[in-house]
Amino acid sequence: MIIGWGSVSAQPYTSVPSNVGQSWTSYYYLYDGINYMYNYGYYMWYDYLTPNYQEWILTADDMKKAGLCAGPLDAMSLRFIYNNVTLQGRVRIFVRPIPSTQYTLGFHSTNQYSYPSYYLWAATGFGSNVVPGTNSTEVYDNPNFKLPIIARGDSTWLDFEFNKATVVWDGSSSLVFGFLRCNDTYSYQYDVGMLWEATNPPAGLGYFYTYYFPSNGAYYYNNYYTCAQGPYYYNQNYMYQYNYQTYQYKYQEIRPMMRVRISAGVSQSFPDDVDPRRILRAGSNYNGSSAAFPKPSLTFYQQAGKAYTITYKIVGPLPSTSVVYTATLAGNPNVTYVGNANGYTTYPFSQATGIYAGTNGALDLTFANGGSYRVESTFASDCGTQTWRKAFIIAFPNDVATVAIRSPQALPKKNPLNVTMPLSSQIQNVGLNNVTDVDIRAIIRTYPGGQVLYDQEVNWLGNLATGDRASVDVNQIPFIPTAVGQYTAEFCATLNSAIDQQANNDCLPSAGQMHLFQVNYNEEAGAGAIVVPATTGRYFANRPMRPQGEINNNGILDLSDIPVRMEIFQMPGRTRVYNERIIVQSVDATAPNNIAAANFPLFTPQAAGQYEACMTVEYPGDPDNTNDQVCQTFSVDANLAGVYTIGLKNQGKPKNFPTFELAANELFEKGVSGP
């Protein structure tokens, strides 16, 4: 089932772990003398293999265990812990429901009957015109997709908000996700730190029994085919494992680590914590008599015939948790509801108890005390219970609040040095009476340290009705930062035209929070990290590598034509064996694009041993040279040399490979040397 891709309210993403708990990056290689492991999931992001299509099963079992309920699926995420080179191009995503009893993807006849389409499920037409497969939906198409640089050790979820269609998960089917990538250029980059998880199908249903995996795909080389035509060569994704002591091997089923967003359950309420449902007028009766005075309600996604149990109450005024309103049905606080359609519905309550309960479920605030209150609700279905808590205001006669700091903007925004910085906040009348006279105070402090650098006040005169806002600048005396660093900002509002009846909303940030901003040079470049050669990387004599690094734009302005030098020294003695200088064309100032890759010419170490690599940014006029260079050591191993055997006859001997596949992999990685 497909519905429009707009939604009432975006729900949070939910991680969907596999049933095993192990994970590896796209390119994962291990050989410790006993254990050998290799992840064939590297196809998905190897930039030379383009166009490229990979698909995998997200099981209904995993989604249910993650607490997901049936509803519109409108976004997904993939997990990365590093990425060395920016990748740009087109990405399309397809989704197809399959029976929950299906755990592998392999040959079938429901797609176009030609190679490789008869192996693939979420899309078809490979080699000619890629379109959704049978019962499949294309949910995402971005011709300007960009996989950014991701620093090692990061923990980044790359989100894909569906922009073509939304698929409704029925709560029982498994889903096949198809991911088509067509990048514009390539640099032979295969070491991309996207995480794959191990997944174990039930006994009798995995690769050992079917010779198929829950993840497969297709690829081609160097954009020989267009993105519309798609790739042509079939591949399967799995983790190969072999133990040289026990001679045991395993083809481990895998899929990408994922999270998804399903807009099930409650999406909004009345009252709520967003305008215009956030401020209610004391003395009014919210009885559904007009759109301005609706009854208390919940909006949620329903399925026809499904039973739901709802609790709904209002507590306050905070910090008191006294219950002032409880929704009921026939006197029972557990309100039962049976869905009468598939889609969103708003359920207004028709019965209630409590001191603020009116006729037919109305919220009667005729004699209510002003202050902050909270909706506390639960929404239970056959797949779990959702908790919904939203704060709102029953307006005092007189109450003004600071609701936003407009400037300075918080991190990661950068602010210029030695330039007047605007100081501005936004106030809101959250009371019943009009606000006409307010003092706004701005305080700037150093961080760390807390030394006050600026403390000024401005008077605002005007006329704000209930709910109205005004932006106020504190600018009589300019604030001009004279040192690069971090600072904190605080804004407070003081009501002069009446006595403010609620003080805890006068200032921002709230108690225990911090509005942290930074001041930077206009132009300042720094060396971020050396990606290749890495300290933990595996490199071999006479095998070329492409040194790579990351540089940072720490300044306010975009940078262009940044000279960067990479030097490599052989140890001991620190003999320089590599010295290359390149020009990085441009680096944006705005995060996360303020990190750029520096790709150098190939380096071929002539001998095994210890080396040191140093990358230096040589930007003319850089005002801060303390961050211009990074260095790190790495090791180079020897090539294969001597006589090797293949087969089971010499099992356990140091120069024997049990299979031709293992020998080929080792030869490809290490190379050979000798007379």
HUVEN-V604992 format. One record per residue. SS is DSSP state (a for helix, b for strand, c for the rest). PSI is psi as a letter, one per 40 degrees, with the letter a starting at -180 (* if undefined). OMEGA is omega in radians with two decimals (none if undefined). Layout:
BEGIN
{{SS/PSI/OMEGA} {SS/PSI/OMEGA}}
END
This chain:
BEGIN
{{c/h/-3.13} {b/h/3.04} {b/i/3.07} {c/i/-2.98} {c/e/2.98} {c/i/3.11} {c/i/-3.11} {c/d/-3.11} {c/h/-3.10} {c/h/3.09} {c/i/3.10} {c/i/3.03} {c/i/3.10} {b/h/3.07} {b/h/-3.14} {b/g/-3.13} {c/i/3.10} {c/a/-3.10} {c/e/-3.12} {c/d/3.11} {c/e/3.08} {c/i/3.11} {b/i/3.11} {b/i/3.07} {b/i/-3.10} {c/d/3.04} {c/h/3.14} {c/h/3.13} {b/h/3.10} {b/h/2.93} {b/h/-3.10} {c/e/-3.10} {c/d/3.14} {c/d/-3.07} {b/h/3.07} {b/h/3.12} {b/i/3.14} {b/h/-3.10} {b/h/3.11} {a/e/3.02} {a/e/-3.11} {a/e/3.11} {a/d/-2.95} {a/d/-3.06} {c/e/3.09} {c/h/-2.92} {c/e/3.08} {c/d/3.13} {c/g/-3.12} {c/h/0.02} {c/i/-3.00} {b/h/3.13} {b/h/3.07} {b/i/3.13} {b/i/-3.08} {b/i/3.14} {b/h/2.90} {b/h/-2.96} {c/i/3.05} {a/d/3.12} {a/d/-3.13} {a/d/-3.13} {a/d/3.12} {a/d/3.13} {a/d/3.09} {c/e/3.11} {c/e/-3.11} {c/i/3.11} {c/i/3.08} {c/i/3.12} {b/a/-3.10} {b/h/3.04} {b/h/-3.03} {b/e/3.10} {b/i/3.06} {b/i/3.12} {b/i/3.01} {b/i/-3.00} {b/h/3.12} {b/i/3.02} {c/e/2.94} {c/i/2.95} {b/h/-2.98} {c/d/-3.02} {c/h/3.08} {c/h/3.11} {b/h/-3.12} {b/i/3.12} {b/a/-3.10} {b/i/3.06} {b/h/3.03} {b/i/-3.13} {b/h/3.13} {b/i/3.10} {b/h/3.13} {b/h/3.04} {b/i/3.07} {b/i/3.13} {c/i/-3.12} {c/e/3.11} {c/e/3.13} {c/h/-3.06} {c/e/3.11} {c/i/3.11} {b/h/-3.13} {c/a/-3.07} {c/h/3.08} {c/i/-3.06} {c/e/-3.11} {c/e/3.03} {c/i/3.11} {c/h/-2.98} {c/g/3.06} {c/i/3.11} {c/i/-0.10} {c/e/-3.00} {a/d/-3.10} {a/e/3.00} {a/e/-2.95} {c/i/-2.89} {c/d/-3.02} {c/e/3.10} {b/i/-3.12} {b/i/-3.14} {c/f/-3.07} {c/h/-3.08} {c/e/3.14} {c/c/-3.13} {c/h/-3.06} {c/h/3.12} {b/i/3.09} {b/i/3.09} {c/a/3.14} {c/h/3.14} {c/e/-3.11} {b/i/-3.11} {b/h/2.99} {b/h/-3.01} {b/e/-3.01} {b/h/3.04} {b/h/-3.13} {b/h/3.14} {b/e/-3.10} {b/f/3.13} {b/i/3.09} {b/h/2.99} {b/h/-3.00} {c/i/2.95} {c/h/3.11} {b/h/-3.09} {c/i/3.12} {c/i/-3.10} {c/e/3.09} {c/i/3.10} {c/g/-2.95} {b/h/2.96} {b/h/3.07} {b/h/-3.02} {b/i/3.03} {b/g/3.09} {b/h/-3.02} {c/h/-3.07} {c/e/3.12} {c/d/-3.10} {c/i/3.08} {b/h/3.14} {b/h/3.11} {b/h/3.04} {b/h/-3.05} {c/e/3.11} {c/e/-3.10} {c/d/-3.11} {c/i/2.89} {b/i/-3.09} {b/h/3.00} {b/h/3.08} {b/h/3.07} {b/h/-3.01} {b/h/-3.13} {b/h/-3.13} {b/h/3.05} {b/g/-3.10} {b/i/-3.04} {c/d/-3.12} {c/i/3.11} {c/i/3.12} {c/f/-3.11} {c/f/-3.13} {c/h/3.13} {c/e/-3.08} {c/g/3.14} {c/h/-3.00} {c/f/2.97} {b/i/-3.06} {b/h/2.99} {b/i/3.14} {b/i/2.99} {b/i/3.08} {c/h/-3.08} {c/h/3.03} {c/i/3.09} {c/i/-3.13} {c/h/3.10} {c/e/-3.06} {c/e/-3.11} {c/a/-3.07} {a/d/-3.08} {a/d/-3.08} {a/d/-3.01} {a/e/-3.05} {c/e/3.02} {c/i/-3.11} {b/i/3.05} {c/e/3.08} {b/h/3.09} {b/a/-3.11} {b/a/3.12} {b/i/-3.08} {b/i/2.92} {c/a/-3.00} {c/h/2.82} {c/f/3.08} {c/f/3.08} {c/d/2.97} {c/i/3.09} {c/i/3.12} {c/d/3.11} {c/d/3.11} {c/d/-3.13} {c/i/-3.11} {c/i/-3.04} {c/d/-3.08} {b/h/-3.09} {b/i/3.04} {b/i/3.05} {b/i/-3.11} {c/h/-3.13} {b/i/3.02} {b/h/3.12} {b/h/-3.13} {b/h/3.11} {b/h/3.10} {b/h/-3.06} {c/e/3.09} {c/d/-3.11} {c/e/-3.11} {c/f/3.10} {c/i/3.10} {b/i/-3.11} {b/h/2.99} {b/g/-3.04} {b/h/3.06} {b/i/-3.11} {b/i/2.94} {b/i/3.11} {b/i/2.99} {c/h/-2.98} {b/i/2.77} {b/i/-3.11} {b/i/3.09} {b/h/3.11} {b/h/-3.06} {c/g/3.09} {c/i/3.11} {b/a/-3.05} {b/h/3.10} {b/d/3.04} {b/i/-3.13} {b/i/2.88} {b/h/-0.12} {c/i/-3.09} {c/a/-3.13} {c/e/3.09} {c/i/3.08} {c/i/0.06} {c/e/-3.09} {c/e/-3.01} {c/d/-3.07} {b/h/3.08} {b/i/-3.06} {b/h/3.01} {c/i/-3.11} {c/e/-3.13} {c/i/3.14} {b/h/-3.13} {b/g/-2.98} {c/e/3.14} {c/e/-3.10} {c/d/3.09} {c/i/3.13} {a/d/-3.14} {a/e/-3.09} {a/g/-3.12} {c/i/3.02} {c/i/2.95} {c/i/-3.05} {b/i/2.95} {b/i/3.01} {b/h/-3.06} {b/i/3.08} {b/h/-3.11} {b/i/2.97} {c/h/-3.11} {c/h/3.09} {c/e/3.14} {c/i/3.13} {b/h/3.13} {b/i/3.07} {b/h/-3.02} {b/h/2.86} {b/i/-3.08} {b/h/3.06} {b/i/3.08} {b/h/-3.14} {b/i/3.09} {b/a/-0.07} {c/h/-3.11} {c/i/0.22} {c/e/3.08} {c/i/3.09} {c/f/3.09} {c/h/-3.13} {b/h/-3.12} {b/e/-3.13} {b/h/3.06} {b/h/3.07} {b/i/-3.13} {c/i/2.99} {b/h/-3.06} {c/f/3.11} {c/e/-3.09} {b/h/3.13} {c/e/3.02} {c/h/-3.07} {b/h/3.14} {b/i/-3.13} {b/h/3.10} {b/h/-3.11} {c/h/3.13} {c/e/3.11} {c/i/3.03} {c/h/-3.12} {b/a/-3.13} {b/i/3.06} {b/i/3.04} {b/h/-3.08} {b/h/3.06} {b/i/-3.10} {c/h/-3.07} {c/e/3.10} {c/i/3.14} {b/i/3.03} {b/i/3.12} {c/i/-3.04} {c/d/3.09} {c/e/-3.13} {b/h/3.10} {c/a/-3.12} {a/h/3.06} {a/f/3.06} {a/e/-3.13} {c/i/3.00} {b/h/-3.02} {b/h/-3.10} {c/f/-3.10} {c/d/-3.13} {c/f/-3.08} {c/i/3.00} {c/h/3.09} {c/i/3.10} {b/a/3.13} {b/h/3.13} {b/i/-3.12} {b/h/2.94} {b/h/3.06} {b/h/-3.03} {b/i/2.97} {b/i/-3.12} {b/h/-3.03} {b/h/3.05} {b/a/-3.09} {c/e/3.13} {c/e/3.07} {b/a/-3.09} {b/h/3.09} {b/h/3.07} {b/h/-3.08} {b/h/-3.13} {b/h/-3.10} {b/h/3.13} {b/i/3.09} {b/i/-3.06} {b/h/2.83} {b/h/-2.87} {b/h/2.90} {c/i/3.01} {c/d/-3.07} {c/h/-3.12} {c/h/3.04} {b/i/-3.09} {b/i/2.91} {b/h/-2.99} {b/e/3.13} {b/i/2.94} {b/h/-3.09} {b/d/3.14} {b/h/0.15} {c/i/3.11} {c/i/-3.06} {c/i/3.03} {c/i/0.19} {c/e/3.09} {c/i/3.14} {b/i/-3.13} {b/i/-3.01} {b/i/3.10} {c/i/3.05} {c/f/3.10} {c/h/3.12} {b/h/-3.11} {b/h/3.09} {c/h/3.05} {c/h/-3.02} {b/i/3.07} {b/i/3.11} {b/h/3.09} {b/i/3.13} {b/h/3.02} {b/h/3.10} {c/e/3.07} {c/i/-3.11} {c/d/-3.11} {c/i/3.14} {c/i/3.10} {b/h/-3.06} {b/e/-3.03} {b/h/-3.08} {b/h/2.96} {b/h/3.11} {b/h/-3.09} {b/h/3.10} {b/h/3.14} {b/h/3.09} {b/h/3.14} {b/i/3.02} {b/i/3.06} {b/h/-0.08} {c/i/3.10} {c/d/3.10} {c/e/3.11} {c/h/-3.12} {b/h/3.11} {b/d/-3.06} {b/h/3.12} {b/g/-3.08} {b/i/-3.08} {b/i/3.09} {b/i/3.13} {b/h/3.09} {b/h/3.07} {b/h/-3.12} {b/a/-3.12} {b/h/-3.14} {b/h/3.00} {c/i/-3.12} {c/h/3.13} {c/e/-3.13} {c/i/3.13} {b/i/3.05} {b/h/3.05} {b/h/-3.04} {b/h/3.09} {b/h/3.02} {c/g/-2.93} {c/e/3.14} {c/d/3.05} {c/h/-3.05} {c/i/2.99} {b/h/-3.11} {b/h/3.13} {c/h/-3.09} {c/e/-3.14} {c/h/3.05} {c/h/3.13} {b/a/-3.12} {b/i/-3.08} {b/i/3.02} {b/i/3.11} {b/i/3.08} {b/h/3.10} {b/h/3.11} {b/i/3.12} {b/h/3.10} {b/h/-3.12} {b/h/-3.13} {c/d/-3.03} {c/e/3.09} {c/i/3.07} {c/h/3.12} {c/h/-3.04} {c/e/3.07} {c/h/-3.03} {c/e/-2.98} {c/e/3.07} {c/e/-3.07} {c/d/-2.99} {b/i/2.95} {b/h/0.00} {c/i/3.12} {c/i/-3.12} {c/h/3.13} {c/e/3.12} {c/i/-3.06} {c/h/3.01} {c/g/-3.01} {b/h/3.08} {b/i/-3.08} {b/i/3.09} {b/h/-3.03} {b/i/2.96} {c/i/3.06} {c/d/-3.14} {c/h/3.12} {c/h/-3.12} {b/i/3.13} {b/i/3.05} {b/h/-3.09} {b/c/-3.08} {b/i/2.96} {b/h/-3.11} {b/d/3.08} {b/h/0.05} {c/h/3.13} {c/i/3.14} {c/d/-3.10} {c/e/-3.11} {c/i/3.10} {c/h/-3.11} {b/i/-3.03} {b/i/3.12} {c/i/3.09} {c/e/3.05} {c/h/-3.05} {b/i/3.00} {b/i/3.09} {b/h/3.10} {b/h/-3.12} {b/i/3.08} {b/i/3.08} {b/h/3.05} {b/i/-3.07} {b/h/2.93} {b/h/-3.12} {c/e/-3.05} {c/a/-3.11} {c/d/-3.01} {c/i/2.98} {c/i/-3.13} {b/i/3.07} {b/i/3.08} {b/g/-3.12} {b/h/3.10} {b/h/3.13} {b/h/-3.10} {b/h/3.02} {b/h/3.07} {b/i/3.08} {b/h/-3.08} {b/h/3.06} {b/h/-3.10} {c/i/-0.15} {c/i/-3.14} {c/e/3.10} {c/f/3.09} {b/h/-3.09} {b/h/-3.12} {b/e/-3.13} {b/h/-3.14} {b/g/-3.09} {b/i/3.13} {b/h/3.12} {b/i/3.05} {b/h/3.01} {b/h/-2.97} {b/d/-3.09} {b/i/3.04} {b/h/3.10} {c/i/3.08} {c/d/-3.00} {c/h/3.06} {c/i/0.08} {c/e/-3.07} {c/e/3.11} {c/e/3.04} {b/h/-3.12} {b/i/3.11} {b/i/3.02} {b/h/-3.07} {b/h/-3.02} {b/i/3.07} {b/i/-3.09} {b/i/3.04} {b/h/3.12} {b/h/3.10} {c/h/-3.07} {c/e/-3.08} {c/i/3.03} {c/i/3.11} {b/a/-3.12} {b/i/-3.14} {b/i/3.01} {b/h/3.08} {b/h/3.10} {b/h/3.07} {b/h/-3.06} {b/h/3.01} {b/h/-3.07} {c/f/-3.09} {c/h/-3.09} {c/h/3.07} {c/e/3.12} {c/h/-3.07} {c/e/-3.12} {c/h/-3.11} {c/e/-3.05} {c/e/-3.09} {c/f/-3.02} {c/e/-3.07} {b/i/2.97} {b/i/3.13} {b/i/3.04} {b/i/-3.13} {b/i/3.08} {b/i/-3.09} {b/i/3.03} {b/h/-3.12} {b/i/3.14} {c/i/3.08} {c/i/2.95} {b/h/3.13} {c/h/3.11} {c/a/-3.10} {c/h/-3.13} {c/i/3.08} {b/i/3.13} {b/h/3.10} {c/a/-3.05} {c/e/-3.08} {c/d/-3.08} {c/f/-3.14} {c/h/3.07} {c/e/3.11} {c/i/-2.99} {c/d/-3.10} {c/f/3.10} {b/i/3.04} {b/h/-3.12} {c/d/-3.08} {c/i/3.08} {a/d/3.14} {a/d/3.12} {a/d/3.12} {a/d/-3.13} {a/d/3.11} {a/d/-3.12} {a/d/3.13} {a/d/3.13} {a/d/-3.07} {a/d/-2.96} {a/d/-3.04} {c/i/-3.12} {b/i/3.04} {c/i/3.14} {c/i/-3.13} {c/*/none}}
END
